[in-house]
């Protein structure tokens, strides 16, 4: 600090030596008056004070003038002492006021001597100087004492003032030093306080950011625990970063594995405030885009929005235009693979310090783990659902397979009985005239047996063990062939609409069973539309990819002919829909159906290595979708012809009948004999060979059951044909499973007649075999 101007500082005691000299002059005036009265007895005090004689007045006036001169001199000394000239002050102090007073006293002594000589004529000058009278000595001594007293007083005043000045200067210096120290301390305290405030402000901001980041992390983790969908999880995390974390804009991008150099934005938040689409950031831009560097390097990156690099400006310019100055890109990593990036933008260039980056990376790691866990959970749920569906299908297939095995086992005996009934009825009708009531009864028996045979065939179709002849088939031709029959079958109140594709792929199928399939579904649709409606039949070529096969129940990749039958009927409830393929299940009530129609459809489709899907709901009809595997062979044209006209009776041909069932053998022998054939019978292969040898191989046809007690009927006929190359062969069986050996029969080219058969069917088959054999001969 600057010391104050000392010339402006007042003395400790404000004093004016001129006034002091006036006081001592007055004091001297009074003492002179007192002396004149007491010593010289010159009147009263009053007269000597105010009316002195001329000589006394002049002497007093002289002393007063001297005192005034001394006062003026002392005052001038005082002023000189107050100037900042230290050398002048030291010089003045060496003289001293006492000596100055003594000098004025001597001057008064000399003036008194001059007065005595000149005024009072009291001797010579030297005498009055050195040998005055006693009164003059005392008067002079009094004046000198007054001078000395005044000088001592002035000297004391000067010394006191000097001491006060020194004390004041010392106090001033101490105070100035104290002020300087205190000022320095205050400056240091201020700087320290300023730094503390800045540090506190920085710490508070840091704590605020950390607390905000921790709150963001906590809420994001809560969302991850409850997430059930990946897209919703990404959206929620972005929204929390904006709403809770206070960041203006965030987005999540996933790398496209099939298209390197591209990011697919899947979620974002903050777009409403900035109108900033992340699509402008998804191009690699020749490797300059930092978001791709994060994916390649699998580590977080703080990005400063600078536009110096032209390549960099391609992705930075849109952000800079919207006020963003910094960004943080965080990798989303599963195991050792980085599959995406979480991007956070900020308008503060100082954002994203080390602690904040660590917290945000922890958030990104949790998000990546949550997404991986969610994908695993969803995949596990899908796998569990698929396993449950497969278990249900397996259980359903096992139930159907069990019923199929049962149906196949019953079929043999049932068909033998029906064969005996039908042949017996036919024999009876041969012996009864037209119009006889017995003939009507026999016809009713024959028709009932035929219906029972149809039921048996449905059971066999359901069991998927019915012998089938697979040929390349054009589905459109089969549908068009059945069109007229279907229209008569379902009635005129139901409209049939066709939507058949051009050039359908061929399927390897049995024509008869495919027709049975179409008829059964059409009948089911008719029953579901009691008040009429529409039945749509559509065909299409359909190639199923591996991805699509996961969406279609029971499907597999490949090329298929897709057949759709859709009605506008009453529909089905979920419970009914789950049971439609169960055998003997029906909603039509007692006496209105066997419950085998759709189960037969299911068996036919499975027999052709395809699958069927049904969708329906109450009031919305039903939709049957059938997939049959396509083949490369071209389907042959439908060349169906009716039975050849002419007499079916025999012309004396010899028949070897081999049948182990007594009733079937007996009635078949009678029927053939009445039809003009000569018949020999056998109950086993061994017996048949013996008869054949006994008759010297003289047989035109062997009619044998496939399943014999001792050996296969196929082995038997091969043995017999080895003996007679011209021997015709007709096989039959009541079995439909592997015992019927249908593939081997087809391979050998033998004619086959499935039980139960009527006499007319038997005679037709025999006539065709014999005619064919004669032509080949």
C-alpha positions, 0 to 999 in steps of 0.5 A: 500500500502507498503511505499517506502524504506526511505534510497533510498529517496534523501534529498530536497536539495542534499548536500555534506558536504565535498565539503562545507568544501572545499569551506569554506577552500578556503574561509578561505585561501583567508581571511588569505591572505587578513589579511596578506596583510592588517593587517601584510602588508606582500606582495601582495594578489597574493603572500599571496594566492599562495606563503605564508610563511611556517608558514602561509601555515602550519597554513592554512593547519591546518585550512583546515584539521580541516574544512575537518575533520568537513565536513567529520564528518558532512557528516557522521552525515548526512548519520546517519540521513538518516538511518531508526534508529529513536533512533539514529536520535533523539540522533544525533539531541540533539547534534546540529551542532552549538555546534559541530562547536563551539567545532571545533572552540575551537579546532582551538583556542587551536591549534592557542595557540600551534602555537604561543607558539611553532612556534612564541615563543610568551609566555606561553601556558596558556597566548596564550590560555586566553590572546592572543594579539589582532590580534590573538584574531581577527584571532581566532575569525574569524576562530571560526566565520567561524566554527560557520557560517559553523555550523549554515549553516549546522544546518539550512540545517539539520533543513530544510532537517528535515522539508522537510522530515517531510513534505514529510513524511506527504505528503507521509502518506496523499498520502498513505492514499488517495491512500488507500481510493481511492483504496478501493473506486475503488475496491468497484466501481469495485465490484459494476460495476461488479455486475451492469454488471452482473445484466444488463447482466441478465436483458438483457437476461431476457428481451430478453427471455421475448420479444422472448416469447411475440413475440412467444405468439403474433404470436401463437395467430395470427395463432390461430385466422386464424386456420381452422384445428386442426392438422395445428394449432398444427404444426404452434404453434410448428414451431413458438416456434422453429423459433421465440421462439428459442427453439430447440425442441417442440411437442404436445401430446394428451391423449388417452381416450380409452387407459390410460397411452399413449400420441398420438403425433400430432405435433412437430418441430425441428426434423430435427436438432436433429433427436428426435422422440417424440414417445420415450416419449409417454409411462407412464412407470409405472407413472414415466414419468413427462409428464403424471404427468402434465396431471394428476395434470393439472399444468405446470412442469419444468423438469431437465434432470437427469438420476439418477433414472432408471425409469426416464432414460427411458424417459430422456436418449434419451433427454440427448443423444441429448444435452437437459438439461431441458424441460417444460411441459404445460397442455392443459386444456378445462374446468376442463379436461386436454386433452393434453400437450405442451412440450418445450425442451432446451439445457440450464439448466437455462431455464424456470424461473418463468416469462417465465413459466407464459408466456408459460402457457399463451400460452398453455392456449390460445392454449387450448382455440383456439383448443376448439373454433376451435372444437366448430366452426367446430362442429357448421359448421358440425351441420349447414351443417347437418341442411341445408342438413336436411332442403333440404331433408325435402323440397325435401320430402315435394315436393315429398309428395305433388306430391304424395298426388296429384297423389294419389288423382287423381288415383281414378278417373283416374283408374275408367275411365281406367277401364271403357275404358278397359272393354268397349274395351274388350266387343267390341272385344267380338262382333267383328270377328278376322280380322275386322278393328274395332277389331284392333281399339278396340285393340289399345284402349285397349293397350293405356288404358293399357299404361295409367294404367302403367303411373297411377301405376308409379304415385302410386308407386311414391306416395308410396301409392300403395298397396304392399305385403311385404314378406322376399325377397332374393335380389339375386333371384330377380336380377337373375329372371330379368336378361334375361328381363333386357338384352332384355330391355337395348340391346345387346350393353350394358354388364350387369355384376353381383357381387352378394354376397353369402348368402345375408341377407333377406329384407322385400319387395314387389317383384313387386315393387323391380323389378320395381325399378331395371327396372327403373334404368336399363332403365335410365342407357340404356338412358345414354349409347347411344353408349353402355357400361357396367352396374354393379349390385352388392349386399352386406351385410353392417352393418353401425356403428354410426360413419359411419352413419354420413358420409353416407347421410340419413343413420342410424346405423343397418344392411342393404342390399347394392344394387349398380347399376353403369353404364359407361354412360355420367354422370350428372352435379351437377344441374341435379343430384340435381333434378333427383328424382323430378317427371316429371323432364327429360333430354330426351326431349319431347316425350321420357319419362315421368320423373317418372322413378327415382321418382318412384325408390325414392318412392319405396325405401322410401316405404321400409324404406330405402334410395338411394344415387347417385354419378355422374359427367360428363363423369364418369357415375352414381352410384346408391347405395340403402340401404334396412333394413335387417330382420332375416326371411329367404326368401322363394324360388321364386315359380312364376307360370303363370295363370292357364290354362283353360276356364275363362268363368263363369258357371252360378255363381251368382255375386253381383257387388257393384260399385258406379261409373256408367260407371265402374258398367255398363261395368263390369256388361255387361262383366261378363254377357257375360262371363257366370255369372249372375250379380246383381248390387248395388251402395252402401252397404245398397243397396247391403245388401237389394239385398242380403236379397231379393235373400235369400243370394243366391250368389257365389261371391261378387265383391265390391269396397273398398270405398263406399258412405255409408260404407267400402266395407270390412265391407260390405263383412264381413256382407254378409259373416256372412249371407253366410259363403261360399260366395267368396270375391273379392275387388277392388279400385282405391284408393292407400292411407289409403282409400284402407285399404290394410293392413286390406285386407291383414289381412282378407285374401281377394283377391284384384284387383287394378284398372284399370283392364282388362276383362281378369284380372277380369275373372282370379281373379274371377275364382281363387277366386271361385276355391279357395273357392270351394276347401276350402269348 
